[in-house]
Amino acid sequence: MGRMENNIYCNCCGKFICQESEKGKHSYLSVRKEWGYFSKEKDGKIYCVDICESCCEKLTASFAIPPEIYDVTEFV
């Protein structure tokens, strides 16, 4: 799923997140990973995923080692 026709959708649940032109006004996780020579069968591939906040919470709750989380003291 991800991005279709200038819209951004959650790759996990398929929920509409926002329009591409409004992405700075919405909170979601966007990951772009370019695989290199040492990957297993992904050399030269780029993976792009967008995950809504709800699915991100579910995903990180399933981690064996929780993510590092820091407080932001200044918002730009």
N, C-alpha and C positions, 0 to 999 in steps of 0.2 A: 504494500500500500504506500505509505509515505507521502509523496508529493505528486498530485495529479491535477492538471488544469488549474494551476496557480492556487491550489488548496493544499493544506497540510493536514494529514491524517495520522493517527497513532498506528504504528506498525504492529502493536500488540493487540489492541481491541478494535481497531478500525474507526474509532470515534473521530469526528471532525474536530480539529484543534483550532485552526484559523486560516485566513487567506494569507498567501505569501506576503502581500503588501502590509499585513498587520503583525508580522511575526515578532517585532520588537515590543509589542504590547501584551504578549501572552507568555506564560511560563510552561515550558516543556523541555525535555531532554533531546538534544540533537547530537548524533554521533556520526562522524565520518572517519572510517578506518581504511587506510591504504595498506594492503598486505604486501610484504616484501619477500625476499628470497628464502627466508627461514620458516615460512608458514607451511602448513601441510595442505597442498593442492589449492592454495588461494593466491599464489604468486601473481602479481600484476592486477589483482582485483581490488576494487574500491567498494566498500559496503557503506551505505548511508541509511540511517534509521532515525525516526522521530518517535518519541514516546511521551504520552500524556503524563501529567503529574500523578494521577491515580495509579496507572500501570507502573510508573517508576517506583512508587512506594511499595507495590507488591513485589516488583523485581528485586529491589534492594533488600527487602525483608527475607528473601530466599537465599541471600548470599551466605556462605559459610563464614566469611570474614566481612564484617560490615564496612561500608565506605567511610572514608574520612570526611567529616563534616566540619566546616568552619563557619563562624559568624562573620557577616559582612558588617563593617562599621560605617562605611560611607557608600552611599548609592550615587552613581553618576548618571 
